[in-house]
Amino acid sequence: MEKNPVVCETFHRAVELIGRRWNGAIVFVLLRSKCRYSALRDAIPGITDRMLSERLQELEKAGIIDRTVVPETPVRVEYALTKKGRALATALNAVGDWAHKWMEDDVTPAAASLAFPRRTARAASRSKTRSR
């Protein structure tokens, strides 16, 4: 008789953390560069301020990102990956390669607007408004 497969608890926790909505996208952006909050928000189509704040806190608590407060006027907050967070690069790049190979035909016009690294119209208009 075959033994039933069991999911490793550590693996399951990792997949749930990284696979949680928005977390992969946040790490993806931070793999390219440290960012301020507004840059992260503009880079991730569809994310709300509330969700971004919650996910940043969650990833910080998990030791994946660092939050640095730069004492300037006005105060500046930057987010960057920790060593633990940067170690996700290989896994996320593999997911990206898989997605480009297997999901391109599955992309609907609505889903295409969520693709990286294209900037959305919302992000562009927000940037224009802020620069005035």
N, CA, C and O atoms as a printed pandas DataFrame, in Angstrom:
     atom_number atom_name residue_name chain_id  residue_number  x_coord  y_coord  z_coord
0              1         N          MET        A               1    0.838   -1.170    0.000
1              2        CA          MET        A               1    0.000    0.000    0.000
2              3         C          MET        A               1    0.894    1.249    0.000
3              4         O          MET        A               1    1.864    1.328    0.755
4              5         N          GLU        A               2    0.545    2.248   -0.880
5              6        CA          GLU        A               2    1.319    3.483   -0.955
6              7         C          GLU        A               2    0.965    4.403    0.199
7              8         O          GLU        A               2   -0.184    4.497    0.631
8              9         N          LYS        A               3    1.988    5.069    0.674
9             10        CA          LYS        A               3    1.789    6.054    1.729
10            11         C          LYS        A               3    1.222    7.340    1.115
11            12         O          LYS        A               3    1.672    7.760    0.049
12            13         N          ASN        A               4    0.249    7.965    1.767
13            14        CA          ASN        A               4   -0.315    9.216    1.275
14            15         C          ASN        A               4    0.724   10.322    1.362
15            16         O          ASN        A               4    1.439   10.436    2.358
16            17         N          PRO        A               5    0.805   11.145    0.307
17            18        CA          PRO        A               5    1.773   12.256    0.355
18            19         C          PRO        A               5    1.375   13.282    1.413
19            20         O          PRO        A               5    0.191   13.520    1.649
20            21         N          VAL        A               6    2.360   13.872    2.032
21            22        CA          VAL        A               6    2.145   14.883    3.064
22            23         C          VAL        A               6    2.963   16.114    2.693
23            24         O          VAL        A               6    4.113   16.004    2.269
24            25         N          VAL        A               7    2.363   17.277    2.856
25            26        CA          VAL        A               7    3.065   18.532    2.571
26            27         C          VAL        A               7    3.888   18.909    3.800
27            28         O          VAL        A               7    3.387   18.923    4.924
28            29         N          CYS        A               8    5.153   19.213    3.561
29            30        CA          CYS        A               8    6.042   19.681    4.624
30            31         C          CYS        A               8    5.494   21.001    5.169
31            32         O          CYS        A               8    5.170   21.905    4.399
32            33         N          GLU        A               9    5.390   21.112    6.485
33            34        CA          GLU        A               9    4.831   22.333    7.097
34            35         C          GLU        A               9    5.659   23.570    6.770
35            36         O          GLU        A               9    5.104   24.642    6.531
36            37         N          THR        A              10    6.966   23.431    6.757
37            38        CA          THR        A              10    7.837   24.573    6.453
38            39         C          THR        A              10    7.619   25.044    5.018
39            40         O          THR        A              10    7.515   26.242    4.757
40            41         N          PHE        A              11    7.551   24.091    4.093
41            42        CA          PHE        A              11    7.270   24.427    2.696
42            43         C          PHE        A              11    5.920   25.129    2.582
43            44         O          PHE        A              11    5.794   26.147    1.901
44            45         N          HIS        A              12    4.928   24.585    3.245
45            46        CA          HIS        A              12    3.581   25.145    3.177
46            47         C          HIS        A              12    3.536   26.588    3.694
47            48         O          HIS        A              12    2.900   27.448    3.085
48            49         N          ARG        A              13    4.211   26.849    4.814
49            50        CA          ARG        A              13    4.251   28.217    5.352
50            51         C          ARG        A              13    4.935   29.169    4.377
51            52         O          ARG        A              13    4.490   30.303    4.196
52            53         N          ALA        A              14    6.021   28.709    3.746
53            54        CA          ALA        A              14    6.753   29.550    2.786
54            55         C          ALA        A              14    5.894   29.873    1.568
55            56         O          ALA        A              14    5.847   31.020    1.123
56            57         N          VAL        A              15    5.222   28.873    1.035
57            58        CA          VAL        A              15    4.375   29.090   -0.139
58            59         C          VAL        A              15    3.210   30.007    0.202
59            60         O          VAL        A              15    2.837   30.863   -0.600
60            61         N          GLU        A              16    2.636   29.836    1.381
61            62        CA          GLU        A              16    1.528   30.701    1.795
62            63         C          GLU        A              16    1.986   32.146    1.968
63            64         O          GLU        A              16    1.236   33.064    1.637
64            65         N          LEU        A              17    3.181   32.368    2.471
65            66        CA          LEU        A              17    3.694   33.726    2.663
66            67         C          LEU        A              17    3.998   34.385    1.322
67            68         O          LEU        A              17    3.525   35.489    1.051
68            69         N          ILE        A              18    4.774   33.724    0.496
69            70        CA          ILE        A              18    5.178   34.316   -0.777
70            71         C          ILE        A              18    4.032   34.318   -1.775
71            72         O          ILE        A              18    3.939   35.216   -2.611
72            73         N          GLY        A              19    3.163   33.324   -1.694
73            74        CA          GLY        A              19    2.050   33.231   -2.624
74            75         C          GLY        A              19    0.847   34.074   -2.235
75            76         O          GLY        A              19   -0.116   34.169   -2.996
76            77         N          ARG        A              20    0.891   34.680   -1.069
77            78        CA          ARG        A              20   -0.221   35.523   -0.643
78            79         C          ARG        A              20   -0.333   36.715   -1.591
79            80         O          ARG        A              20    0.673   37.272   -2.029
80            81         N          ARG        A              21   -1.553   37.090   -1.893
81            82        CA          ARG        A              21   -1.760   38.152   -2.867
82            83         C          ARG        A              21   -0.930   39.387   -2.530
83            84         O          ARG        A              21   -0.942   39.868   -1.397
84            85         N          TRP        A              22   -0.222   39.882   -3.513
85            86        CA          TRP        A              22    0.619   41.075   -3.500
86            87         C          TRP        A              22    2.035   40.819   -2.994
87            88         O          TRP        A              22    2.947   41.544   -3.392
88            89         N          ASN        A              23    2.266   39.821   -2.136
89            90        CA          ASN        A              23    3.601   39.625   -1.574
90            91         C          ASN        A              23    4.646   39.332   -2.645
91            92         O          ASN        A              23    5.738   39.899   -2.610
92            93         N          GLY        A              24    4.331   38.464   -3.583
93            94        CA          GLY        A              24    5.279   38.156   -4.652
94            95         C          GLY        A              24    5.609   39.386   -5.479
95            96         O          GLY        A              24    6.761   39.596   -5.858
96            97         N          ALA        A              25    4.600   40.197   -5.757
97            98        CA          ALA        A              25    4.817   41.417   -6.542
98            99         C          ALA        A              25    5.698   42.411   -5.781
99           100         O          ALA        A              25    6.571   43.046   -6.371
100          101         N          ILE        A              26    5.472   42.542   -4.495
101          102        CA          ILE        A              26    6.293   43.449   -3.676
102          103         C          ILE        A              26    7.755   42.994   -3.697
103          104         O          ILE        A              26    8.659   43.800   -3.916
104          105         N          VAL        A              27    7.974   41.716   -3.470
105          106        CA          VAL        A              27    9.346   41.191   -3.480
106          107         C          VAL        A              27    9.949   41.351   -4.869
107          108         O          VAL        A              27   11.120   41.708   -4.998
108          109         N          PHE        A              28    9.161   41.091   -5.907
109          110        CA          PHE        A              28    9.627   41.247   -7.286
110          111         C          PHE        A              28   10.169   42.658   -7.519
111          112         O          PHE        A              28   11.265   42.826   -8.055
112          113         N          VAL        A              29    9.404   43.661   -7.117
113          114        CA          VAL        A              29    9.823   45.053   -7.312
114          115         C          VAL        A              29   11.080   45.351   -6.493
115          116         O          VAL        A              29   12.010   45.989   -6.986
116          117         N          LEU        A              30   11.103   44.890   -5.246
117          118        CA          LEU        A              30   12.247   45.173   -4.381
118          119         C          LEU        A              30   13.506   44.408   -4.806
119          120         O          LEU        A              30   14.611   44.785   -4.415
120          121         N          LEU        A              31   13.360   43.357   -5.587
121          122        CA          LEU        A              31   14.542   42.670   -6.130
122          123         C          LEU        A              31   15.289   43.580   -7.101
123          124         O          LEU        A              31   16.497   43.441   -7.290
124          125         N          ARG        A              32   14.566   44.506   -7.710
125          126        CA          ARG        A              32   15.188   45.424   -8.673
126          127         C          ARG        A              32   15.848   46.604   -7.984
127          128         O          ARG        A              32   16.872   47.104   -8.449
128          129         N          SER        A              33   15.263   47.056   -6.867
129          130        CA          SER        A              33   15.795   48.251   -6.211
130          131         C          SER        A              33   15.057   48.497   -4.901
131          132         O          SER        A              33   13.899   48.106   -4.751
132          133         N          LYS        A              34   15.729   49.147   -3.954
133          134        CA          LYS        A              34   14.995   49.592   -2.767
134          135         C          LYS        A              34   14.035   50.676   -3.221
135          136         O          LYS        A              34   14.298   51.379   -4.197
136          137         N          CYS        A              35   12.930   50.809   -2.518
137          138        CA          CYS        A              35   11.871   51.724   -2.963
138          139         C          CYS        A              35   11.227   52.436   -1.795
139          140         O          CYS        A              35   11.227   51.954   -0.662
140          141         N          ARG        A              36   10.685   53.585   -2.101
141          142        CA          ARG        A              36    9.802   54.264   -1.173
142          143         C          ARG        A              36    8.397   53.710   -1.374
143          144         O          ARG        A              36    8.109   53.057   -2.377
144          145         N          TYR        A              37    7.541   53.979   -0.419
145          146        CA          TYR        A              37    6.177   53.469   -0.435
146          147         C          TYR        A              37    5.463   53.817   -1.740
147          148         O          TYR        A              37    4.855   52.949   -2.367
148          149         N          SER        A              38    5.534   55.062   -2.143
149          150        CA          SER        A              38    4.811   55.505   -3.342
150          151         C          SER        A              38    5.333   54.812   -4.604
151          152         O          SER        A              38    4.557   54.522   -5.514
152          153         N          ALA        A              39    6.627   54.549   -4.662
153          154        CA          ALA        A              39    7.186   53.844   -5.825
154          155         C          ALA        A              39    6.667   52.411   -5.879
155          156         O          ALA        A              39    6.364   51.893   -6.954
156          157         N          LEU        A              40    6.566   51.775   -4.717
157          158        CA          LEU        A              40    6.002   50.420   -4.675
158          159         C          LEU        A              40    4.545   50.439   -5.123
159          160         O          LEU        A              40    4.135   49.618   -5.943
160          161         N          ARG        A              41    3.766   51.369   -4.590
161          162        CA          ARG        A              41    2.353   51.468   -4.941
162          163         C          ARG        A              41    2.178   51.690   -6.436
163          164         O          ARG        A              41    1.311   51.074   -7.056
164          165         N          ASP        A              42    2.985   52.558   -7.016
165          166        CA          ASP        A              42    2.877   52.847   -8.446
166          167         C          ASP        A              42    3.311   51.663   -9.307
167          168         O          ASP        A              42    2.829   51.510  -10.429
168          169         N          ALA        A              43    4.208   50.831   -8.799
169          170        CA          ALA        A              43    4.734   49.708   -9.574
170          171         C          ALA        A              43    3.816   48.493   -9.562
171          172         O          ALA        A              43    3.972   47.593  -10.388
172          173         N          ILE        A              44    2.859   48.453   -8.636
173          174        CA          ILE        A              44    2.006   47.268   -8.484
174          175         C          ILE        A              44    0.568   47.646   -8.815
175          176         O          ILE        A              44   -0.138   48.205   -7.976
176          177         N          PRO        A              45    0.136   47.346  -10.025
177          178        CA          PRO        A              45   -1.216   47.709  -10.448
178          179         C          PRO        A              45   -2.286   47.054   -9.575
179          180         O          PRO        A              45   -2.226   45.860   -9.283
180          181         N          GLY        A              46   -3.256   47.853   -9.169
181          182        CA          GLY        A              46   -4.399   47.323   -8.448
182          183         C          GLY        A              46   -4.258   47.231   -6.944
183          184         O          GLY        A              46   -5.246   46.962   -6.261
184          185         N          ILE        A              47   -3.070   47.443   -6.400
185          186        CA          ILE        A              47   -2.900   47.333   -4.949
186          187         C          ILE        A              47   -3.433   48.600   -4.284
187          188         O          ILE        A              47   -3.242   49.707   -4.788
188          189         N          THR        A              48   -4.096   48.423   -3.159
189          190        CA          THR        A              48   -4.603   49.582   -2.414
190          191         C          THR        A              48   -3.576   49.982   -1.358
191          192         O          THR        A              48   -2.685   49.201   -1.022
192          193         N          ASP        A              49   -3.703   51.188   -0.843
193          194        CA          ASP        A              49   -2.798   51.641    0.215
194          195         C          ASP        A              49   -2.881   50.724    1.432
195          196         O          ASP        A              49   -1.865   50.377    2.035
196          197         N          ARG        A              50   -4.094   50.341    1.779
197          198        CA          ARG        A              50   -4.278   49.466    2.940
198          199         C          ARG        A              50   -3.573   48.120    2.745
199          200         O          ARG        A              50   -2.881   47.642    3.643
200          201         N          MET        A              51   -3.752   47.513    1.569
201          202        CA          MET        A              51   -3.127   46.215    1.302
202          203         C          MET        A              51   -1.608   46.332    1.288
203          204         O          MET        A              51   -0.912   45.473    1.830
204          205         N          LEU        A              52   -1.096   47.386    0.673
205          206        CA          LEU        A              52    0.345   47.562    0.618
206          207         C          LEU        A              52    0.905   47.718    2.026
207          208         O          LEU        A              52    1.918   47.102    2.359
208          209         N          SER        A              53    0.268   48.525    2.846
209          210        CA          SER        A              53    0.732   48.699    4.233
210          211         C          SER        A              53    0.722   47.378    4.987
211          212         O          SER        A              53    1.688   47.039    5.672
212          213         N          GLU        A              54   -0.376   46.631    4.858
213          214        CA          GLU        A              54   -0.471   45.344    5.558
214          215         C          GLU        A              54    0.591   44.362    5.084
215          216         O          GLU        A              54    1.229   43.687    5.892
216          217         N          ARG        A              55    0.776   44.288    3.771
217          218        CA          ARG        A              55    1.748   43.324    3.238
218          219         C          ARG        A              55    3.180   43.720    3.602
219          220         O          ARG        A              55    4.005   42.854    3.893
220          221         N          LEU        A              56    3.478   45.010    3.586
221          222        CA          LEU        A              56    4.824   45.450    3.977
222          223         C          LEU        A              56    5.099   45.084    5.439
223          224         O          LEU        A              56    6.194   44.628    5.769
224          225         N          GLN        A              57    4.122   45.281    6.301
225          226        CA          GLN        A              57    4.284   44.910    7.711
226          227         C          GLN        A              57    4.476   43.410    7.854
227          228         O          GLN        A              57    5.313   42.960    8.636
228          229         N          GLU        A              58    3.711   42.640    7.109
229          230        CA          GLU        A              58    3.814   41.184    7.162
230          231         C          GLU        A              58    5.197   40.710    6.695
231          232         O          GLU        A              58    5.812   39.853    7.329
232          233         N          LEU        A              59    5.673   41.268    5.595
233          234        CA          LEU        A              59    6.980   40.875    5.070
234          235         C          LEU        A              59    8.118   41.342    5.974
235          236         O          LEU        A              59    9.142   40.668    6.087
236          237         N          GLU        A              60    7.939   42.487    6.611
237          238        CA          GLU        A              60    8.940   42.956    7.569
238          239         C          GLU        A              60    8.986   42.028    8.775
239          240         O          GLU        A              60   10.068   41.655    9.230
240          241         N          LYS        A              61    7.832   41.656    9.291
241          242        CA          LYS        A              61    7.757   40.750   10.440
242          243         C          LYS        A              61    8.397   39.393   10.114
243          244         O          LYS        A              61    9.006   38.763   10.979
244          245         N          ALA        A              62    8.254   38.953    8.864
245          246        CA          ALA        A              62    8.827   37.674    8.431
246          247         C          ALA        A              62   10.324   37.769    8.152
247          248         O          ALA        A              62   10.969   36.760    7.866
248          249         N          GLY        A              63   10.882   38.987    8.234
249          250        CA          GLY        A              63   12.320   39.155    8.002
250          251         C          GLY        A              63   12.711   39.189    6.541
251          252         O          GLY        A              63   13.876   38.974    6.206
252          253         N          ILE        A              64   11.746   39.459    5.660
253          254        CA          ILE        A              64   12.019   39.483    4.223
254          255         C          ILE        A              64   12.368   40.886    3.734
255          256         O          ILE        A              64   13.130   41.044    2.780
256          257         N          ILE        A              65   11.812   41.898    4.387
257          258        CA          ILE        A              65   12.153   43.277    4.017
258          259         C          ILE        A              65   12.569   44.057    5.254
259          260         O          ILE        A              65   12.199   43.734    6.382
260          261         N          ASP        A              66   13.353   45.097    4.996
261          262        CA          ASP        A              66   13.735   46.062    6.022
262          263         C          ASP        A              66   13.053   47.378    5.709
263          264         O          ASP        A              66   12.944   47.778    4.550
264          265         N          ARG        A              67   12.601   48.036    6.743
265          266        CA          ARG        A              67   12.009   49.369    6.625
266          267         C          ARG        A              67   12.981   50.328    7.274
267          268         O          ARG        A              67   13.314   50.183    8.451
268          269         N          THR        A              68   13.440   51.312    6.509
269          270        CA          THR        A              68   14.402   52.288    7.018
270          271         C          THR        A              68   13.781   53.675    6.983
271          272         O          THR        A              68   13.305   54.130    5.943
272          273         N          VAL        A              69   13.791   54.338    8.125
273          274        CA          VAL        A              69   13.292   55.710    8.211
274          275         C          VAL        A              69   14.496   56.637    8.093
275          276         O          VAL        A              69   15.415   56.581    8.910
276          277         N          VAL        A              70   14.484   57.485    7.077
277          278        CA          VAL        A              70   15.565   58.443    6.841
278          279         C          VAL        A              70   15.128   59.768    7.466
279          280         O          VAL        A              70   14.153   60.372    7.018
280          281         N          PRO        A              71   15.845   60.225    8.500
281          282        CA          PRO        A              71   15.425   61.439    9.210
282          283         C          PRO        A              71   15.728   62.712    8.425
283          284         O          PRO        A              71   16.710   63.407    8.685
284          285         N          GLU        A              72   14.872   62.994    7.474
285          286        CA          GLU        A              72   14.951   64.223    6.690
286          287         C          GLU        A              72   13.653   64.980    6.900
287          288         O          GLU        A              72   12.751   64.500    7.586
288          289         N          THR        A              73   13.560   66.147    6.318
289          290        CA          THR        A              73   12.302   66.871    6.325
290          291         C          THR        A              73   11.848   66.977    4.881
291          292         O          THR        A              73   12.516   67.641    4.088
292          293         N          PRO        A              74   10.751   66.356    4.511
293          294        CA          PRO        A              74    9.937   65.442    5.315
294          295         C          PRO        A              74   10.636   64.092    5.499
295          296         O          PRO        A              74   11.557   63.741    4.761
296          297         N          VAL        A              75   10.176   63.356    6.495
297          298        CA          VAL        A              75   10.744   62.040    6.784
298          299         C          VAL        A              75   10.547   61.147    5.568
299          300         O          VAL        A              75    9.495   61.168    4.929
300          301         N          ARG        A              76   11.573   60.363    5.258
301          302        CA          ARG        A              76   11.511   59.462    4.112
302          303         C          ARG        A              76   11.623   58.037    4.625
303          304         O          ARG        A              76   12.456   57.745    5.483
304          305         N          VAL        A              77   10.785   57.146    4.101
305          306        CA          VAL        A              77   10.818   55.739    4.478
306          307         C          VAL        A              77   11.155   54.929    3.234
307          308         O          VAL        A              77   10.533   55.091    2.184
308          309         N          GLU        A              78   12.147   54.055    3.365
309          310        CA          GLU        A              78   12.557   53.209    2.249
310          311         C          GLU        A              78   12.419   51.746    2.648
311          312         O          GLU        A              78   12.609   51.374    3.806
312          313         N          TYR        A              79   12.085   50.930    1.659
313          314        CA          TYR        A              79   11.950   49.492    1.861
314          315         C          TYR        A              79   12.981   48.784    0.993
315          316         O          TYR        A              79   13.184   49.147   -0.166
316          317         N          ALA        A              80   13.627   47.777    1.558
317          318        CA          ALA        A              80   14.620   46.998    0.827
318          319         C          ALA        A              80   14.542   45.552    1.307
319          320         O          ALA        A              80   14.081   45.274    2.415
320          321         N          LEU        A              81   14.994   44.652    0.464
321          322        CA          LEU        A              81   15.012   43.247    0.850
322          323         C          LEU        A              81   16.170   42.963    1.789
323          324         O          LEU        A              81   17.247   43.547    1.665
324          325         N          THR        A              82   15.937   42.075    2.713
325          326        CA          THR        A              82   17.006   41.562    3.571
326          327         C          THR        A              82   17.730   40.469    2.785
327          328         O          THR        A              82   17.358   40.157    1.653
328          329         N          LYS        A              83   18.750   39.900    3.385
329          330        CA          LYS        A              83   19.445   38.775    2.757
330          331         C          LYS        A              83   18.451   37.639    2.518
331          332         O          LYS        A              83   18.474   36.991    1.472
332          333         N          LYS        A              84   17.591   37.411    3.489
333          334        CA          LYS        A              84   16.544   36.378    3.378
334          335         C          LYS        A              84   15.618   36.683    2.197
335          336         O          LYS        A              84   15.236   35.772    1.462
336          337         N          GLY        A              85   15.260   37.935    2.013
337          338        CA          GLY        A              85   14.395   38.330    0.905
338          339         C          GLY        A              85   15.085   38.206   -0.443
339          340         O          GLY        A              85   14.481   37.749   -1.414
340          341         N          ARG        A              86   16.347   38.610   -0.505
341          342        CA          ARG        A              86   17.100   38.504   -1.765
342          343         C          ARG        A              86   17.295   37.049   -2.183
343          344         O          ARG        A              86   17.463   36.752   -3.365
344          345         N          ALA        A              87   17.273   36.149   -1.207
345          346        CA          ALA        A              87   17.423   34.722   -1.516
346          347         C          ALA        A              87   16.229   34.181   -2.305
347          348         O          ALA        A              87   16.300   33.073   -2.837
348          349         N          LEU        A              88   15.138   34.938   -2.388
349          350        CA          LEU        A              88   13.972   34.536   -3.164
350          351         C          LEU        A              88   14.126   34.802   -4.661
351          352         O          LEU        A              88   13.268   34.402   -5.448
352          353         N          ALA        A              89   15.196   35.465   -5.058
353          354        CA          ALA        A              89   15.374   35.846   -6.464
354          355         C          ALA        A              89   15.301   34.646   -7.401
355          356         O          ALA        A              89   14.597   34.698   -8.410
356          357         N          THR        A              90   15.999   33.589   -7.093
357          358        CA          THR        A              90   16.006   32.419   -7.971
358          359         C          THR        A              90   14.608   31.836   -8.120
359          360         O          THR        A              90   14.183   31.498   -9.224
360          361         N          ALA        A              91   13.895   31.722   -7.002
361          362        CA          ALA        A              91   12.538   31.155   -7.041
362          363         C          ALA        A              91   11.597   32.047   -7.843
363          364         O          ALA        A              91   10.845   31.550   -8.682
364          365         N          LEU        A              92   11.627   33.362   -7.599
365          366        CA          LEU        A              92   10.717   34.259   -8.315
366          367         C          LEU        A              92   11.065   34.364   -9.796
367          368         O          LEU        A              92   10.173   34.480  -10.636
368          369         N          ASN        A              93   12.354   34.323  -10.121
369          370        CA          ASN        A              93   12.747   34.326  -11.533
370          371         C          ASN        A              93   12.264   33.052  -12.225
371          372         O          ASN        A              93   11.849   33.092  -13.383
372          373         N          ALA        A              94   12.318   31.922  -11.516
373          374        CA          ALA        A              94   11.812   30.663  -12.082
374          375         C          ALA        A              94   10.307   30.745  -12.312
375          376         O          ALA        A              94    9.812   30.265  -13.331
376          377         N          VAL        A              95    9.574   31.349  -11.375
377          378        CA          VAL        A              95    8.121   31.527  -11.554
378          379         C          VAL        A              95    7.864   32.437  -12.757
379          380         O          VAL        A              95    6.968   32.168  -13.557
380          381         N          GLY        A              96    8.637   33.498  -12.884
381          382        CA          GLY        A              96    8.492   34.403  -14.027
382          383         C          GLY        A              96    8.755   33.688  -15.343
383          384         O          GLY        A              96    8.006   33.867  -16.304
384          385         N          ASP        A              97    9.813   32.879  -15.401
385          386        CA          ASP        A              97   10.113   32.108  -16.618
386          387         C          ASP        A              97    8.964   31.161  -16.946
387          388         O          ASP        A              97    8.546   31.053  -18.099
388          389         N          TRP        A              98    8.465   30.488  -15.938
389          390        CA          TRP        A              98    7.339   29.563  -16.129
390          391         C          TRP        A              98    6.117   30.315  -16.649
391          392         O          TRP        A              98    5.448   29.859  -17.575
392          393         N          ALA        A              99    5.833   31.462  -16.053
393          394        CA          ALA        A              99    4.664   32.253  -16.454
394          395         C          ALA        A              99    4.762   32.684  -17.913
395          396         O          ALA        A              99    3.782   32.599  -18.653
396          397         N          HIS        A             100    5.939   33.145  -18.330
397          398        CA          HIS        A             100    6.101   33.604  -19.708
398          399         C          HIS        A             100    5.997   32.445  -20.702
399          400         O          HIS        A             100    5.560   32.631  -21.838
400          401         N          LYS        A             101    6.396   31.269  -20.272
401          402        CA          LYS        A             101    6.316   30.107  -21.158
402          403         C          LYS        A             101    4.905   29.542  -21.225
403          404         O          LYS        A             101    4.436   29.187  -22.306
404          405         N          TRP        A             102    4.229   29.455  -20.103
405          406        CA          TRP        A             102    2.979   28.713  -20.033
406          407         C          TRP        A             102    1.715   29.561  -19.906
407          408         O          TRP        A             102    0.621   29.036  -20.112
408          409         N          MET        A             103    1.817   30.820  -19.583
409          410        CA          MET        A             103    0.611   31.591  -19.321
410          411         C          MET        A             103    0.340   32.706  -20.324
411          412         O          MET        A             103   -0.704   33.354  -20.241
412          413         N          GLU        A             104    1.235   32.948  -21.257
413          414        CA          GLU        A             104    1.024   34.045  -22.201
414          415         C          GLU        A             104   -0.284   33.906  -22.959
415          416         O          GLU        A             104   -0.963   34.905  -23.198
416          417         N          ASP        A             105   -0.654   32.685  -23.343
417          418        CA          ASP        A             105   -1.901   32.477  -24.071
418          419         C          ASP        A             105   -3.112   32.661  -23.177
419          420         O          ASP        A             105   -4.219   32.882  -23.668
420          421         N          ASP        A             106   -2.911   32.572  -21.854
421          422        CA          ASP        A             106   -4.015   32.692  -20.908
422          423         C          ASP        A             106   -4.316   34.131  -20.521
423          424         O          ASP        A             106   -5.288   34.383  -19.808
424          425         N          VAL        A             107   -3.505   35.077  -20.973
425          426        CA          VAL        A             107   -3.651   36.463  -20.539
426          427         C          VAL        A             107   -4.826   37.119  -21.246
427          428         O          VAL        A             107   -4.878   37.193  -22.474
428          429         N          THR        A             108   -5.761   37.590  -20.443
429          430        CA          THR        A             108   -6.889   38.354  -20.967
430          431         C          THR        A             108   -6.496   39.824  -20.938
431          432         O          THR        A             108   -5.517   40.173  -20.278
432          433         N          PRO        A             109   -7.225   40.698  -21.629
433          434        CA          PRO        A             109   -6.877   42.128  -21.575
434          435         C          PRO        A             109   -6.815   42.673  -20.144
435          436         O          PRO        A             109   -5.941   43.481  -19.831
436          437         N          ALA        A             110   -7.732   42.238  -19.276
437          438        CA          ALA        A             110   -7.713   42.717  -17.895
438          439         C          ALA        A             110   -6.479   42.213  -17.169
439          440         O          ALA        A             110   -5.858   42.961  -16.414
440          441         N          ALA        A             111   -6.113   40.956  -17.386
441          442        CA          ALA        A             111   -4.942   40.390  -16.722
442          443         C          ALA        A             111   -3.657   40.987  -17.282
443          444         O          ALA        A             111   -2.664   41.099  -16.563
444          445         N          ALA        A             112   -3.664   41.370  -18.554
445          446        CA          ALA        A             112   -2.471   41.950  -19.162
446          447         C          ALA        A             112   -2.074   43.242  -18.464
447          448         O          ALA        A             112   -0.892   43.582  -18.419
448          449         N          SER        A             113   -3.049   43.968  -17.919
449          450        CA          SER        A             113   -2.733   45.219  -17.235
450          451         C          SER        A             113   -1.981   44.973  -15.933
451          452         O          SER        A             113   -1.411   45.907  -15.370
452          453         N          LEU        A             114   -1.967   43.735  -15.444
453          454        CA          LEU        A             114   -1.263   43.412  -14.211
454          455         C          LEU        A             114    0.154   42.933  -14.466
455          456         O          LEU        A             114    0.895   42.675  -13.518
456          457         N          ALA        A             115    0.546   42.808  -15.724
457          458        CA          ALA        A             115    1.870   42.284  -16.053
458          459         C          ALA        A             115    2.956   43.290  -15.695
459          460         O          ALA        A             115    2.739   44.500  -15.765
460          461         N          PHE        A             116    4.114   42.788  -15.315
461          462        CA          PHE        A             116    5.256   43.636  -15.033
462          463         C          PHE        A             116    6.079   43.752  -16.285
463          464         O          PHE        A             116    5.954   42.872  -17.136
464          465         N          PRO        A             117    6.902   44.742  -16.480
465          466        CA          PRO        A             117    7.070   45.910  -15.637
466          467         C          PRO        A             117    6.324   47.125  -16.156
467          468         O          PRO        A             117    6.667   48.250  -15.791
468          469         N          ARG        A             118    5.340   46.941  -16.974
469          470        CA          ARG        A             118    4.603   48.037  -17.573
470          471         C          ARG        A             118    3.982   48.933  -16.516
471          472         O          ARG        A             118    3.425   48.444  -15.533
472          473         N          ARG        A             119    4.073   50.231  -16.711
473          474        CA          ARG        A             119    3.425   51.187  -15.805
474          475         C          ARG        A             119    1.997   51.397  -16.231
475          476         O          ARG        A             119    1.710   51.495  -17.424
476          477         N          THR        A             120    1.124   51.466  -15.301
477          478        CA          THR        A             120   -0.293   51.653  -15.620
478          479         C          THR        A             120   -0.604   53.121  -15.805
479          480         O          THR        A             120    0.162   53.994  -15.395
480          481         N          ALA        A             121   -1.738   53.378  -16.427
481          482        CA          ALA        A             121   -2.191   54.762  -16.604
482          483         C          ALA        A             121   -2.415   55.405  -15.245
483          484         O          ALA        A             121   -2.134   56.589  -15.061
484          485         N          ARG        A             122   -2.926   54.617  -14.281
485          486        CA          ARG        A             122   -3.164   55.143  -12.932
486          487         C          ARG        A             122   -1.865   55.629  -12.309
487          488         O          ARG        A             122   -1.819   56.702  -11.709
488          489         N          ALA        A             123   -0.818   54.843  -12.453
489          490        CA          ALA        A             123    0.468   55.213  -11.872
490          491         C          ALA        A             123    1.023   56.458  -12.557
491          492         O          ALA        A             123    1.568   57.343  -11.898
492          493         N          ALA        A             124    0.884   56.522  -13.871
493          494        CA          ALA        A             124    1.390   57.678  -14.597
494          495         C          ALA        A             124    0.645   58.942  -14.195
495          496         O          ALA        A             124    1.265   59.987  -14.000
496          497         N          SER        A             125   -0.674   58.861  -14.068
497          498        CA          SER        A             125   -1.435   60.055  -13.695
498          499         C          SER        A             125   -1.132   60.477  -12.268
499          500         O          SER        A             125   -1.092   61.669  -11.966
500          501         N          ARG        A             126   -0.914   59.492  -11.377
501          502        CA          ARG        A             126   -0.567   59.818   -9.990
502          503         C          ARG        A             126    0.781   60.531   -9.933
503          504         O          ARG        A             126    0.958   61.481   -9.170
504          505         N          SER        A             127    1.733   60.063  -10.750
505          506        CA          SER        A             127    3.051   60.694  -10.754
506          507         C          SER        A             127    2.970   62.127  -11.242
507          508         O          SER        A             127    3.643   63.006  -10.703
508          509         N          LYS        A             128    2.151   62.373  -12.258
509          510        CA          LYS        A             128    1.992   63.741  -12.783
510          511         C          LYS        A             128    1.368   64.629  -11.734
511          512         O          LYS        A             128    1.782   65.776  -11.561
512          513         N          THR        A             129    0.362   64.105  -11.020
513          514        CA          THR        A             129   -0.321   64.888  -10.002
514          515         C          THR        A             129    0.630   65.251   -8.875
515          516         O          THR        A             129    0.615   66.386   -8.397
516          517         N          ARG        A             130    1.457   64.309   -8.443
517          518        CA          ARG        A             130    2.379   64.553   -7.337
518          519         C          ARG        A             130    3.495   65.505   -7.708
519          520         O          ARG        A             130    3.995   66.232   -6.850
520          521         N          SER        A             131    3.898   65.517   -8.979
521          522        CA          SER        A             131    5.032   66.356   -9.366
522          523         C          SER        A             131    4.637   67.817   -9.547
523          524         O          SER        A             131    5.503   68.670   -9.740
524          525         N          ARG        A             132    3.353   68.112   -9.487
525          526        CA          ARG        A             132    2.902   69.511   -9.650
526          527         C          ARG        A             132    3.112   70.317   -8.409
527          528         O          ARG        A             132    2.788   71.504   -8.382
